[in-house]
């Protein structure tokens, strides 16, 4: 019986020693960050978990709005084609001085000719570094008025042009330009055409919106 008791004591001491070795190994791994070989600990030892965190660089869009005063003065020729219901400005071509090198005016339009004053509509561009594209909507604010009720007669034009787009410095441009000008008509007979000298000025504020992405 003494021999058996001693054997059980020895087995217990060995088991206790193994536990102490295992605990010491775990402490060493935690301190030094070393990996344990597979099977080094018994099945009751919890597995280590590693979490990887990804840090993405955040970006944001910054919107900048600026306002540029615009002024342009032009002289040139306007081509007119008369019909029984109205008149068409087949071409408008002028040169002068405009903000940011917008020194050339081009356009076309038309309207009725039923009264001394009639609204008209059209489209045009201010060519140069600005590349402004304009649209004129037919309304009571855009009119062509003849001084006399019959040709020949001086004609004055006034109105507002909407800015549709631009290039270069005026990329993304919006806003409106007020315009006024004059020319003289020679005849109003349906089917007749003519080319007349004109002058015009445009003034207003161009709004430029730019969007950039920054980190």
C-alpha positions in Angstrom: 0.0 0.0 0.0 2.8 2.4 0.7 4.2 1.8 -2.8 0.8 2.7 -4.4 0.5 5.8 -2.3 3.9 7.0 -3.4 3.0 6.3 -7.1 -0.2 8.4 -6.9 1.8 11.2 -5.3 4.3 11.1 -8.0 1.6 11.2 -10.7 0.0 14.2 -9.0 3.3 16.1 -8.8 4.0 15.5 -12.5 0.5 16.8 -13.5 1.0 19.9 -11.3 4.4 20.5 -12.9 2.9 20.2 -16.4 0.2 22.8 -15.5 2.8 25.2 -14.1 4.9 24.8 -17.3 1.9 25.5 -19.5 1.0 28.6 -17.5 4.5 29.8 -17.6 4.6 29.3 -21.4 1.4 31.3 -21.8 2.8 34.1 -19.8 6.0 34.1 -21.9 4.0 34.3 -25.1 1.8 37.2 -23.8 5.0 39.1 -22.8 7.1 38.5 -25.9 4.4 38.1 -28.5 5.7 34.7 -29.7 3.5 32.1 -31.3 3.1 28.7 -29.7 3.7 25.5 -31.8 0.6 23.5 -32.6 -0.2 21.1 -29.7 2.1 22.9 -27.2 -1.0 23.5 -25.0 -3.8 21.1 -24.1 -7.3 21.5 -25.6 -8.5 23.6 -22.7 -6.1 26.5 -23.6 -8.2 29.3 -25.4 -7.0 30.2 -28.9 -5.6 33.7 -29.5 -7.6 36.1 -31.8 -6.0 38.9 -33.9 -8.1 41.7 -35.2 -6.8 43.7 -38.2 -8.0 47.3 -38.5 -8.0 49.1 -41.9 -7.6 52.9 -41.8 -9.0 54.3 -45.1 -8.1 57.9 -46.0 -11.2 60.0 -46.0 -11.9 62.4 -48.9 -14.4 65.2 -49.2 -15.7 67.5 -51.9 -15.2 71.3 -51.5 -17.5 73.6 -53.4 -16.2 77.1 -54.2 -18.4 79.8 -55.6 -17.0 83.0 -57.1 -18.5 86.0 -58.9 -16.9 87.9 -61.8 -18.2 91.2 -63.1 -18.6 91.0 -66.9 -18.7 93.8 -69.5 -18.4 93.7 -73.2 -18.9 96.2 -76.1 -19.3 95.0 -79.7 -19.9 96.3 -83.2 -20.6 94.3 -86.3 -23.3 93.2 -88.7 -26.7 91.5 -88.4 -28.3 89.6 -91.2 -32.1 89.7 -91.4 -34.6 87.7 -93.4 -38.2 88.9 -93.5 -41.3 86.7 -93.9 -45.0 87.3 -93.8 -45.1 86.5 -90.1 -41.9 87.9 -88.7 -38.2 88.4 -89.1 -35.2 86.0 -88.5 -31.8 87.2 -87.5 -29.9 84.7 -89.5 -26.5 85.8 -88.2 -25.0 88.2 -85.7 -21.3 88.7 -85.8 -19.5 91.4 -83.8 -16.0 92.2 -82.4 -15.0 94.4 -79.5 -13.7 94.1 -76.0 -15.1 91.7 -73.4 -14.0 90.6 -69.9 -11.3 87.9 -70.0 -10.8 88.1 -73.7 -14.5 87.5 -74.8 -13.9 89.8 -77.8 -16.1 88.1 -80.4 -19.9 87.9 -80.4 -21.8 85.3 -82.5 -25.5 84.5 -82.5 -28.9 84.2 -84.2 -32.6 84.6 -83.3 -35.9 85.8 -84.4 -39.3 87.2 -83.6 -42.6 88.5 -84.9 -43.0 91.8 -86.6 -46.6 92.5 -85.8 -46.1 95.6 -83.7 -43.7 98.4 -83.2 -42.2 96.5 -80.2 -42.0 92.7 -80.3 -40.3 90.1 -78.1 -37.7 87.9 -79.6 -35.7 84.8 -78.8 -32.2 83.7 -79.7 -28.9 82.1 -78.8 -25.3 83.1 -79.0 -21.7 82.9 -77.8 -19.1 85.2 -76.5 -16.0 83.7 -78.1 -12.6 84.0 -76.5 -11.1 82.7 -73.3 -14.5 82.8 -71.7 -16.4 80.7 -74.3 -19.7 81.8 -72.7 -22.8 80.4 -74.3 -25.9 82.5 -74.0 -29.6 81.9 -74.4 -32.3 84.6 -74.8 -35.9 83.6 -74.0 -38.8 85.3 -75.7 -40.4 87.6 -73.1 -41.6 91.1 -72.3 -38.1 91.7 -71.0 -36.4 91.0 -74.3 -37.8 93.3 -77.0 -36.9 94.9 -80.3 -38.6 98.2 -80.8 -38.7 100.2 -84.1 -38.7 104.0 -83.8 -41.0 104.3 -86.8 -44.0 102.2 -87.8 -42.6 101.5 -91.3 -39.1 100.9 -92.8 -36.6 102.4 -93.0 -36.3 102.8 -89.2 -33.8 102.6 -86.4 -34.4 99.6 -84.0 -33.4 99.3 -80.4 -33.0 95.9 -78.6 -33.0 95.3 -74.9 -33.1 92.2 -72.8 -31.6 89.6 -70.6 -29.4 86.7 -71.7 -29.1 83.5 -69.6 -25.6 82.1 -69.3 -25.6 78.4 -70.1 -21.9 77.5 -69.8 -18.4 78.7 -70.2 -14.8 77.5 -70.7 -11.4 78.3 -69.2 -11.8 80.7 -66.3 -15.6 80.7 -66.8 -15.9 76.9 -66.7 -19.2 76.0 -65.0 -20.5 79.6 -65.4 -24.1 80.5 -64.7 -26.0 83.8 -64.3 -27.4 86.5 -66.6 -26.2 89.3 -68.7 -28.3 92.4 -69.6 -27.8 93.7 -73.1 -28.8 96.6 -75.2 -28.1 97.6 -78.8 -29.3 99.1 -82.0 -29.4 98.8 -85.8 -31.4 100.1 -88.7 -33.8 98.2 -91.0 -34.2 99.1 -94.6 -37.3 97.1 -95.6 -39.9 94.7 -94.3 -41.1 93.1 -97.4 -41.6 89.3 -97.1 -38.8 87.4 -98.7 -36.3 90.3 -98.6 -33.0 90.1 -96.8 -30.5 92.6 -95.6 -27.3 93.0 -93.7 -27.2 95.9 -91.3 -24.6 97.4 -88.9 -25.2 97.0 -85.2 -23.7 97.9 -81.9 -24.3 96.2 -78.5 -23.2 96.1 -74.9 -23.5 93.3 -72.3 -23.1 93.7 -68.6 -23.7 91.5 -65.6 -22.2 89.1 -63.1 -21.0 85.6 -63.9 -21.3 83.0 -61.2 -18.6 80.3 -61.3 -19.0 77.1 -59.3 -16.1 74.7 -58.9 -16.0 71.4 -57.0 -12.7 69.9 -55.9 -11.9 66.7 -54.1 -9.4 66.9 -51.2 -8.1 64.4 -48.7 
